[in-house]
Amino acid sequence: MLVGDGMGRALAKLINLQNKKKTKPAPKPVKPVKKAPRRPKKPTITKKPLSPKEAANRQCSSWWKLADSYAAAGLSDKSKVYLKKIVDKHPDTDWSAKATKRLEDMPTAKDR
């Protein structure tokens, strides 16, 4: 069923296309990516342990702030818990004297 020269041209184009598919150009080599330089490690900070007096001061300060916050919110019962902790755990500190004074000044359940 060859009809004239048109069929030959179509066949030649088809063969050329197949040959082009077979002979692909080689891929270009990929350049390696440069890695960013590493940051130097930060020196580790070693904390020296607190002395017993400093530890007590820090703990009493935290409890005092909690008691103060509860008292400001009108929750005197919860405030008393933290003031009593100060007096019980660290009776020989200035915080204990302040907490005792505040406990005495707080209204009791009967006063309300």
MDTraj code that builds the backbone (N, CA, C; nanometers):
import mdtraj as md
import numpy as np

residues = "MET LEU VAL GLY ASP GLY MET GLY ARG ALA LEU ALA LYS LEU ILE ASN LEU GLN ASN LYS LYS LYS THR LYS PRO ALA PRO LYS PRO VAL LYS PRO VAL LYS LYS ALA PRO ARG ARG PRO LYS LYS PRO THR ILE THR LYS LYS PRO LEU SER PRO LYS GLU ALA ALA ASN ARG GLN CYS SER SER TRP TRP LYS LEU ALA ASP SER TYR ALA ALA ALA GLY LEU SER ASP LYS SER LYS VAL TYR LEU LYS LYS ILE VAL ASP LYS HIS PRO ASP THR ASP TRP SER ALA LYS ALA THR LYS ARG LEU GLU ASP MET PRO THR ALA LYS ASP ARG".split()
xyz = np.array([
    [0.0784, -0.1187, 0.0000],
    [0.0000, 0.0000, 0.0000],
    [0.0833, 0.1260, 0.0000],
    [0.1894, 0.1241, -0.0622],
    [0.2701, 0.2426, -0.0759],
    [0.2095, 0.3315, -0.1807],
    [0.1842, 0.4508, -0.1366],
    [0.1240, 0.5458, -0.2291],
    [0.2238, 0.6588, -0.2492],
    [0.2809, 0.6626, -0.3568],
    [0.3670, 0.7709, -0.3964],
    [0.4817, 0.7959, -0.2990],
    [0.5317, 0.9169, -0.3082],
    [0.6467, 0.9568, -0.2306],
    [0.6081, 0.9994, -0.0894],
    [0.4827, 1.0326, -0.0599],
    [0.4378, 1.0810, 0.0703],
    [0.4587, 0.9798, 0.1804],
    [0.4360, 0.8518, 0.1489],
    [0.4532, 0.7477, 0.2481],
    [0.6002, 0.7305, 0.2839],
    [0.6857, 0.7472, 0.1926],
    [0.8281, 0.7329, 0.2173],
    [0.8800, 0.8429, 0.3080],
    [0.8277, 0.9640, 0.2847],
    [0.8696, 1.0752, 0.3702],
    [0.8234, 1.0543, 0.5147],
    [0.7008, 1.0091, 0.5315],
    [0.6479, 0.9848, 0.6663],
    [0.7292, 0.8771, 0.7367],
    [0.7668, 0.7735, 0.6616],
    [0.8460, 0.6664, 0.7188],
    [0.9859, 0.7180, 0.7565],
    [1.0424, 0.8034, 0.6747],
    [1.1742, 0.8596, 0.7040],
    [1.1695, 0.9475, 0.8285],
    [1.0634, 1.0255, 0.8422],
    [1.0483, 1.1104, 0.9625],
    [1.0369, 1.0234, 1.0873],
    [0.9610, 0.9138, 1.0757],
    [0.9427, 0.8247, 1.1886],
    [1.0772, 0.7621, 1.2302],
    [1.1553, 0.7219, 1.1354],
    [1.2853, 0.6626, 1.1649],
    [1.3779, 0.7669, 1.2269],
    [1.3751, 0.8882, 1.1746],
    [1.4571, 0.9957, 1.2319],
    [1.4180, 1.0232, 1.3774],
    [1.2882, 1.0261, 1.4069],
    [1.2413, 1.0486, 1.5448],
    [1.2896, 0.9375, 1.6371],
    [1.2842, 0.8139, 1.5898],
    [1.3291, 0.7022, 1.6726],
    [1.4791, 0.7098, 1.6977],
    [1.5539, 0.7502, 1.5987],
    [1.6978, 0.7636, 1.6151],
    [1.7320, 0.8763, 1.7122],
    [1.6570, 0.9853, 1.7072],
    [1.6817, 1.0972, 1.7983],
    [1.6569, 1.0545, 1.9431],
    [1.5578, 0.9723, 1.9652],
    [1.5288, 0.9252, 2.1002],
    [1.6431, 0.8391, 2.1536],
    [1.7033, 0.7619, 2.0677],
    [1.8099, 0.6724, 2.1100],
    [1.9378, 0.7472, 2.1430],
    [1.9654, 0.8553, 2.0745],
    [2.0911, 0.9271, 2.0937],
    [2.0681, 1.0570, 2.1687],
    [2.0370, 1.0458, 2.2943],
    [2.0217, 1.1646, 2.3775],
    [2.1590, 1.2124, 2.4202],
    [2.1752, 1.3433, 2.4341],
    [2.3045, 1.3919, 2.4810],
    [2.3259, 1.3520, 2.6277],
    [2.4494, 1.3331, 2.6640],
    [2.4835, 1.2952, 2.8011],
    [2.4484, 1.4106, 2.8959],
    [2.3976, 1.3797, 3.0163],
    [2.3634, 1.4880, 3.1093],
    [2.4880, 1.5610, 3.1570],
    [2.4691, 1.6886, 3.1836],
    [2.5807, 1.7703, 3.2314],
    [2.6144, 1.7295, 3.3746],
    [2.7418, 1.7273, 3.4068],
    [2.7774, 1.6904, 3.5451],
    [2.7279, 1.7956, 3.6437],
    [2.6812, 1.7493, 3.7568],
    [2.6268, 1.8369, 3.8597],
    [2.7403, 1.8813, 3.9511],
    [2.7463, 2.0120, 3.9762],
    [2.8494, 2.0642, 4.0655],
    [2.8114, 2.0335, 4.2095],
    [2.9070, 1.9920, 4.2911],
    [2.8730, 1.9644, 4.4316],
    [2.8363, 2.0946, 4.5039],
    [2.7390, 2.0833, 4.5917],
    [2.6921, 2.1986, 4.6684],
    [2.7891, 2.2220, 4.7833],
    [2.8294, 2.3469, 4.8001],
    [2.9190, 2.3793, 4.9101],
    [2.8388, 2.3885, 5.0389],
    [2.8854, 2.3199, 5.1411],
    [2.8180, 2.3243, 5.2705],
    [2.8639, 2.4482, 5.3463],
    [2.7704, 2.5028, 5.4208],
    [2.8039, 2.6191, 5.5034],
    [2.8972, 2.5743, 5.6149],
    [2.9914, 2.6580, 5.6529],
    [3.0812, 2.6196, 5.7619],
    [3.0035, 2.6060, 5.8925],
    [3.0438, 2.5116, 5.9729],
    [2.9758, 2.4893, 6.1008],
    [3.0083, 2.6007, 6.1981],
    [2.9076, 2.6342, 6.2764],
    [2.9291, 2.7343, 6.3808],
    [3.0074, 2.6706, 6.4946],
    [3.0932, 2.7467, 6.5542],
    [3.1636, 2.6895, 6.6701],
    [3.0652, 2.6687, 6.7847],
    [3.0868, 2.5645, 6.8599],
    [2.9976, 2.5348, 6.9715],
    [3.0131, 2.6410, 7.0794],
    [2.8988, 2.6753, 7.1385],
    [2.9013, 2.7712, 7.2485],
    [2.9598, 2.7026, 7.3716],
    [3.0379, 2.7745, 7.4461],
    [3.0918, 2.7119, 7.5676],
    [2.9794, 2.6861, 7.6673],
    [2.9852, 2.5732, 7.7312],
    [2.8825, 2.5401, 7.8293],
    [2.9087, 2.6183, 7.9579],
    [2.8009, 2.6701, 8.0110],
    [2.8115, 2.7484, 8.1336],
    [2.7828, 2.6559, 8.2507],
    [2.8762, 2.6465, 8.3380],
    [2.8557, 2.5624, 8.4553],
    [2.8093, 2.6515, 8.5698],
    [2.6949, 2.6136, 8.6239],
    [2.6402, 2.6914, 8.7348],
    [2.6961, 2.6371, 8.8654],
    [2.7397, 2.7280, 8.9480],
    [2.7884, 2.6820, 9.0776],
    [2.6672, 2.6590, 9.1674],
    [2.6741, 2.5595, 9.2524],
    [2.5596, 2.5305, 9.3385],
    [2.5359, 2.6446, 9.4380],
    [2.4081, 2.6634, 9.4693],
    [2.3716, 2.7687, 9.5649],
    [2.4074, 2.7273, 9.7075],
    [2.4436, 2.8251, 9.7846],
    [2.4669, 2.7978, 9.9259],
    [2.3310, 2.7760, 9.9922],
    [2.3274, 2.7122, 10.1061],
    [2.1989, 2.6895, 10.1727],
    [2.1226, 2.8198, 10.1999],
    [2.1955, 2.9247, 10.2339],
    [2.1311, 3.0525, 10.2622],
    [2.0681, 3.1106, 10.1344],
    [2.1411, 3.1015, 10.0221],
    [2.0879, 3.1521, 9.8958],
    [1.9677, 3.0704, 9.8499],
    [1.9754, 2.9377, 9.8678],
    [1.8646, 2.8508, 9.8285],
    [1.7397, 2.8828, 9.9104],
    [1.7574, 2.9025, 10.0409],
    [1.6446, 2.9369, 10.1275],
    [1.5863, 3.0721, 10.0883],
    [1.6726, 3.1675, 10.0579],
    [1.6272, 3.3001, 10.0188],
    [1.5459, 3.2930, 9.8890],
    [1.5935, 3.2147, 9.7938],
    [1.5228, 3.2019, 9.6659],
    [1.3870, 3.1341, 9.6856],
    [1.3836, 3.0288, 9.7663],
    [1.2599, 2.9566, 9.7901],
    [1.1594, 3.0444, 9.8652],
    [1.2052, 3.1148, 9.9684],
    [1.1161, 3.2022, 10.0451],
    [1.0626, 3.3159, 9.9578],
    [1.1474, 3.3681, 9.8729],
    [1.1055, 3.4755, 9.7828],
    [0.9934, 3.4273, 9.6909],
    [1.0081, 3.3064, 9.6374],
    [0.9046, 3.2505, 9.5496],
    [0.7739, 3.2307, 9.6248],
    [0.7833, 3.1736, 9.7450],
    [0.6623, 3.1511, 9.8239],
    [0.5975, 3.2824, 9.8631],
    [0.6787, 3.3823, 9.8931],
    [0.6257, 3.5142, 9.9309],
    [0.5468, 3.5744, 9.8137],
    [0.6008, 3.5635, 9.6933],
    [0.5328, 3.6172, 9.5746],
    [0.4014, 3.5441, 9.5489],
    [0.4022, 3.4112, 9.5688],
    [0.2780, 3.3355, 9.5528],
    [0.1741, 3.3791, 9.6563],
    [0.2178, 3.3915, 9.7812],
    [0.1258, 3.4341, 9.8873],
    [0.0715, 3.5728, 9.8576],
    [0.1559, 3.6609, 9.8092],
    [0.1149, 3.7965, 9.7751],
    [0.0110, 3.7959, 9.6627],
    [0.0334, 3.7124, 9.5617],
    [-0.0597, 3.7033, 9.4488],
    [-0.1955, 3.6501, 9.4940],
    [-0.1926, 3.5460, 9.5773],
    [-0.3196, 3.4910, 9.6270],
    [-0.3933, 3.5933, 9.7135],
    [-0.3207, 3.6659, 9.7961],
    [-0.3843, 3.7666, 9.8812],
    [-0.4456, 3.8771, 9.7958],
    [-0.3778, 3.9181, 9.6904],
    [-0.4297, 4.0229, 9.6021],
    [-0.5547, 3.9755, 9.5290],
    [-0.5629, 3.8437, 9.5034],
    [-0.6803, 3.7885, 9.4351],
    [-0.7941, 3.7592, 9.5319],
    [-0.7716, 3.7834, 9.6611],
    [-0.8759, 3.7598, 9.7600],
    [-0.8804, 3.6164, 9.8106],
    [-0.7774, 3.5399, 9.7827],
    [-0.7721, 3.4010, 9.8275],
    [-0.6768, 3.3900, 9.9465],
    [-0.7219, 3.4423, 10.0599],
    [-0.6342, 3.4481, 10.1770],
    [-0.6013, 3.3098, 10.2324],
    [-0.6907, 3.2123, 10.2143],
    [-0.6619, 3.0772, 10.2637],
    [-0.5399, 3.0179, 10.1928],
    [-0.5349, 3.0364, 10.0612],
    [-0.4200, 2.9852, 9.9857],
    [-0.2954, 3.0671, 10.0164],
    [-0.3124, 3.1935, 10.0406],
    [-0.2001, 3.2790, 10.0752],
    [-0.1375, 3.2332, 10.2068],
    [-0.2215, 3.1977, 10.3031],
    [-0.1726, 3.1530, 10.4332],
    [-0.0894, 3.0251, 10.4228],
    [-0.1253, 2.9384, 10.3288],
    [-0.0513, 2.8130, 10.3101],
    [0.0954, 2.8432, 10.2810],
    [0.1211, 2.9377, 10.1917],
    [0.2591, 2.9685, 10.1533],
    [0.3321, 3.0473, 10.2613],
    [0.2609, 3.1310, 10.3329],
    [0.3247, 3.2032, 10.4431],
    [0.3643, 3.1068, 10.5545],
    [0.2793, 3.0068, 10.5807],
    [0.3112, 2.9055, 10.6815],
    [0.4298, 2.8204, 10.6372],
    [0.4407, 2.7942, 10.5067],
    [0.5559, 2.7191, 10.4555],
    [0.6853, 2.7928, 10.4861],
    [0.6825, 2.9245, 10.4678],
    [0.8022, 3.0044, 10.4955],
    [0.8406, 2.9920, 10.6423],
    [0.7415, 3.0056, 10.7290],
    [0.7676, 3.0003, 10.8733],
    [0.8156, 2.8610, 10.9151],
    [0.7536, 2.7564, 10.8597],
    [0.7883, 2.6192, 10.8988],
    [0.9234, 2.5730, 10.8437],
    [0.9497, 2.5997, 10.7179],
    [1.0711, 2.5478, 10.6535],
    [1.1961, 2.6307, 10.6840],
    [1.1811, 2.7614, 10.6992],
    [1.2974, 2.8484, 10.7206],
    [1.2705, 2.9462, 10.8355],
    [1.2605, 2.8956, 10.9585],
    [1.2240, 2.9807, 11.0711],
    [1.3316, 3.0818, 11.1122],
    [1.4552, 3.0599, 11.0715],
    [1.5634, 3.1477, 11.1156],
    [1.5972, 3.2575, 11.0136],
    [1.5074, 3.2844, 10.9189],
    [1.5357, 3.3864, 10.8169],
    [1.4514, 3.5120, 10.8409],
    [1.4876, 3.6194, 10.7716],
    [1.4082, 3.7423, 10.7775],
    [1.2704, 3.7205, 10.7154],
    [1.2658, 3.6301, 10.6181],
    [1.1381, 3.6003, 10.5537],
    [1.0380, 3.5453, 10.6545],
    [1.0865, 3.4659, 10.7482],
    [0.9985, 3.4075, 10.8488],
    [0.9343, 3.5166, 10.9346],
    [1.0127, 3.6157, 10.9721],
    [0.9589, 3.7258, 11.0534],
    [0.8529, 3.8032, 10.9743],
    [0.8812, 3.8277, 10.8472],
    [0.7843, 3.9000, 10.7630],
    [0.6562, 3.8186, 10.7459],
    [0.6725, 3.6854, 10.7244],
    [0.5568, 3.5992, 10.7043],
    [0.4726, 3.5909, 10.8320],
    [0.5387, 3.5833, 10.9470],
    [0.4662, 3.5790, 11.0740],
    [0.3853, 3.7059, 11.0942],
    [0.4459, 3.8185, 11.0643],
    [0.3778, 3.9475, 11.0773],
    [0.2551, 3.9527, 10.9871],
    [0.2726, 3.9079, 10.8639],
    [0.1608, 3.9115, 10.7700],
    [0.0499, 3.8155, 10.8124],
    [0.0873, 3.6975, 10.8634],
    [-0.0136, 3.6027, 10.9111],
    [-0.0949, 3.6617, 11.0258],
    [-0.0280, 3.7351, 11.1142],
    [-0.0988, 3.7977, 11.2260],
    [-0.1940, 3.9067, 11.1763],
    [-0.1570, 3.9765, 11.0720],
    [-0.2386, 4.0866, 11.0200],
    [-0.3560, 4.0376, 10.9339],
    [-0.3490, 3.9127, 10.8854],
    [-0.4553, 3.8609, 10.7995],
    [-0.5799, 3.8327, 10.8821],
    [-0.6955, 3.8600, 10.8248],
    [-0.8201, 3.8295, 10.8969],
    [-0.8416, 3.6779, 10.9040],
    [-0.8946, 3.6319, 11.0134],
    [-0.9254, 3.4891, 11.0289],
    [-1.0669, 3.4668, 10.9787],
    [-1.1100, 3.3402, 10.9773],
    [-1.2431, 3.3067, 10.9295],
    [-1.3509, 3.3717, 11.0183],
    [-1.3231, 3.3875, 11.1492],
    [-1.4203, 3.4463, 11.2404],
    [-1.4353, 3.5950, 11.2169],
    [-1.3281, 3.6615, 11.1696],
    [-1.3320, 3.8065, 11.1485],
    [-1.4129, 3.8460, 11.0274],
    [-1.4323, 3.7561, 10.9371],
    [-1.5024, 3.7898, 10.8120],
    [-1.6450, 3.8018, 10.8339],
])
top = md.Topology()
chain = top.add_chain()
for i, resn in enumerate(residues, 1):
    res = top.add_residue(resn, chain, resSeq=i)
    for name in ("N", "CA", "C"):
        top.add_atom(name, md.element.get_by_symbol(name[0]), res)
traj = md.Trajectory(xyz[None], top)
